[in-house]
Amino acid sequence: MSTAFANWQHAACLRALEACADPISDAHALAETFATLTGFYRVPAEAAAELTLGLMAVVRVEALSLADYATAISEARQRGVMGGGIYDSLHATFARRQGARRVITRNPGHFAHAAPELEVMAP
């Protein structure tokens, strides 16, 4: 991936984050962020860890509850969500519990089944 493309993606995500009054995420998203940075983007683990942990300074991060897992799995069955889509179901369940009306993600198509009632935006 070119540096210019990576910088463009970072800038778009930063603008989306700054537009949120009270950005919040579930803690599982930190693990997914680290996995994506080190796997897909091949960012060295040290830099990926620093970037990922740095998110906690600008985004309120809360743990998923056991009830979130039970809800996400139950709804996955009802919505036809399979495989890795369960992780998006977890994020959607958390968003609903927090009263969110919108989810901002780099993978908006992943939320088609998991969160049809939420506004899904890509930065």
Contacts in CASP RR format, 6 or more apart in sequence:
PFRMAT RR
TARGET T0000
AUTHOR 0000-0000-0000
METHOD contacts of the structure
MODEL  1
MSTAFANWQHAACLRALEACADPISDAHALAETFATLTGFYRVPAEAAAE
LTLGLMAVVRVEALSLADYATAISEARQRGVMGGGIYDSLHATFARRQGA
RRVITRNPGHFAHAAPELEVMAP
1 41 0 8 1.000
6 41 0 8 1.000
9 106 0 8 1.000
9 123 0 8 1.000
12 123 0 8 1.000
13 106 0 8 1.000
13 123 0 8 1.000
15 123 0 8 1.000
16 104 0 8 1.000
16 121 0 8 1.000
16 123 0 8 1.000
17 23 0 8 1.000
17 58 0 8 1.000
17 59 0 8 1.000
17 104 0 8 1.000
20 104 0 8 1.000
22 60 0 8 1.000
23 58 0 8 1.000
23 59 0 8 1.000
23 60 0 8 1.000
24 59 0 8 1.000
24 60 0 8 1.000
24 61 0 8 1.000
24 62 0 8 1.000
24 98 0 8 1.000
24 100 0 8 1.000
25 55 0 8 1.000
25 59 0 8 1.000
25 60 0 8 1.000
25 61 0 8 1.000
25 62 0 8 1.000
25 91 0 8 1.000
26 61 0 8 1.000
26 62 0 8 1.000
26 63 0 8 1.000
26 64 0 8 1.000
26 68 0 8 1.000
26 90 0 8 1.000
26 91 0 8 1.000
26 94 0 8 1.000
27 61 0 8 1.000
27 62 0 8 1.000
27 63 0 8 1.000
27 64 0 8 1.000
28 64 0 8 1.000
28 87 0 8 1.000
28 90 0 8 1.000
28 91 0 8 1.000
29 61 0 8 1.000
29 91 0 8 1.000
30 52 0 8 1.000
30 53 0 8 1.000
30 55 0 8 1.000
30 56 0 8 1.000
30 61 0 8 1.000
32 87 0 8 1.000
33 51 0 8 1.000
33 52 0 8 1.000
33 55 0 8 1.000
34 48 0 8 1.000
34 49 0 8 1.000
34 52 0 8 1.000
37 43 0 8 1.000
37 47 0 8 1.000
37 48 0 8 1.000
37 51 0 8 1.000
37 52 0 8 1.000
38 44 0 8 1.000
38 45 0 8 1.000
38 48 0 8 1.000
43 51 0 8 1.000
55 61 0 8 1.000
62 94 0 8 1.000
62 98 0 8 1.000
64 90 0 8 1.000
64 93 0 8 1.000
64 94 0 8 1.000
68 90 0 8 1.000
68 93 0 8 1.000
68 94 0 8 1.000
68 97 0 8 1.000
69 90 0 8 1.000
71 93 0 8 1.000
72 86 0 8 1.000
72 89 0 8 1.000
72 90 0 8 1.000
72 92 0 8 1.000
72 93 0 8 1.000
73 86 0 8 1.000
73 89 0 8 1.000
75 81 0 8 1.000
75 89 0 8 1.000
75 93 0 8 1.000
75 114 0 8 1.000
76 82 0 8 1.000
76 85 0 8 1.000
76 86 0 8 1.000
76 89 0 8 1.000
76 114 0 8 1.000
79 89 0 8 1.000
79 113 0 8 1.000
79 114 0 8 1.000
79 116 0 8 1.000
80 113 0 8 1.000
81 88 0 8 1.000
81 89 0 8 1.000
81 113 0 8 1.000
81 114 0 8 1.000
85 110 0 8 1.000
85 113 0 8 1.000
85 114 0 8 1.000
88 107 0 8 1.000
88 110 0 8 1.000
88 111 0 8 1.000
88 114 0 8 1.000
88 115 0 8 1.000
89 114 0 8 1.000
91 103 0 8 1.000
91 105 0 8 1.000
91 111 0 8 1.000
91 114 0 8 1.000
91 115 0 8 1.000
92 103 0 8 1.000
92 111 0 8 1.000
92 114 0 8 1.000
92 115 0 8 1.000
92 118 0 8 1.000
95 103 0 8 1.000
95 115 0 8 1.000
95 118 0 8 1.000
96 115 0 8 1.000
96 118 0 8 1.000
100 118 0 8 1.000
101 118 0 8 1.000
101 119 0 8 1.000
102 118 0 8 1.000
102 119 0 8 1.000
102 120 0 8 1.000
102 121 0 8 1.000
103 111 0 8 1.000
103 115 0 8 1.000
103 118 0 8 1.000
103 119 0 8 1.000
103 120 0 8 1.000
103 121 0 8 1.000
104 121 0 8 1.000
104 122 0 8 1.000
104 123 0 8 1.000
105 111 0 8 1.000
105 120 0 8 1.000
105 121 0 8 1.000
105 122 0 8 1.000
106 122 0 8 1.000
106 123 0 8 1.000
107 122 0 8 1.000
108 120 0 8 1.000
108 121 0 8 1.000
108 122 0 8 1.000
109 120 0 8 1.000
111 118 0 8 1.000
111 120 0 8 1.000
112 120 0 8 1.000
END
